[in-house]
C-alpha cells in the first residue's frame, strides 16, 4: 500500500485527537473565540463537537487549519 498523503500533516491523526489537543491547549472559551461555532460555545463537549464537525465540512476545515498552525512542529 502506498502512502496516499505523505505531505498531509494530519495523516493518521483522528478528529478526536485534534479536538482534544486543541481544547487542552486553548480551552473551550478561547477556542470558541477563534472558531465561531456553537458546539464550542454552548455546553461544549468532545462528543458534541465531533458530531458537528463530522457533518460540517467548513467547520472541520477551520479546526484542521488551527490544529496544523498550532502544532506544526509536533503534529503527532
C-alpha positions as CSV (number, residue, x, y, z in Angstrom):
1,X,0.0,0.0,0.0
2,X,1.4,3.4,-0.9
3,X,1.4,6.4,1.3
4,X,-1.5,8.3,-0.2
5,X,-0.9,11.5,1.7
6,X,2.8,11.7,2.5
7,X,2.7,15.6,2.9
8,X,-0.6,15.8,4.9
9,X,0.3,16.9,8.4
10,X,-3.0,15.4,9.7
11,X,-2.5,12.0,8.1
12,X,-3.0,9.3,10.8
13,X,-4.4,11.8,13.4
14,X,-8.1,11.3,14.3
15,X,-10.5,14.1,14.6
16,X,-10.9,13.2,18.3
17,X,-7.2,13.7,18.9
18,X,-7.3,17.0,17.0
19,X,-10.3,18.4,19.1
20,X,-8.9,17.1,22.4
21,X,-5.5,18.6,21.9
22,X,-7.0,22.0,20.8
23,X,-9.2,22.0,23.9
24,X,-6.3,21.2,26.1
25,X,-4.2,23.9,24.5
26,X,-6.8,26.7,24.2
27,X,-9.7,25.8,26.4
28,X,-13.3,25.9,25.2
29,X,-13.8,29.7,25.6
30,X,-10.7,30.7,23.7
31,X,-11.4,28.0,21.0
32,X,-14.9,29.4,20.6
33,X,-13.5,32.9,20.1
34,X,-11.0,31.7,17.5
35,X,-13.5,29.5,15.6
36,X,-17.1,30.8,16.0
37,X,-19.2,27.7,16.2
38,X,-21.9,26.9,18.7
39,X,-20.6,23.4,19.6
40,X,-17.6,25.2,21.2
41,X,-19.8,27.8,22.9
42,X,-22.9,26.2,24.3
43,X,-22.4,23.2,26.6
44,X,-19.2,22.2,24.8
45,X,-18.0,18.6,24.9
46,X,-15.7,16.5,22.8
47,X,-18.6,14.2,21.6
48,X,-20.9,17.0,20.6
49,X,-18.0,18.8,18.8
50,X,-17.1,15.6,16.9
51,X,-20.7,15.0,15.8
52,X,-21.0,18.5,14.4
53,X,-17.5,18.6,12.8
54,X,-18.1,15.3,11.0
55,X,-21.2,16.8,9.4
56,X,-20.0,20.3,8.7
57,X,-17.0,20.5,6.3
58,X,-16.3,24.2,6.6
59,X,-16.0,23.9,10.4
60,X,-13.9,20.8,10.1
61,X,-11.6,22.7,7.7
62,X,-11.2,25.5,10.2
63,X,-10.4,23.2,13.1
64,X,-7.9,21.3,11.0
65,X,-6.2,24.5,9.9
66,X,-6.0,25.7,13.5
67,X,-4.5,22.4,14.7
68,X,-1.8,22.5,12.0
69,X,-0.9,26.1,12.7
70,X,-0.8,25.5,16.4
71,X,1.1,22.2,16.5
72,X,3.1,22.4,13.2
73,X,6.3,21.4,14.9
74,X,4.9,18.3,16.5
75,X,1.7,17.1,14.8
76,X,1.8,13.5,16.2
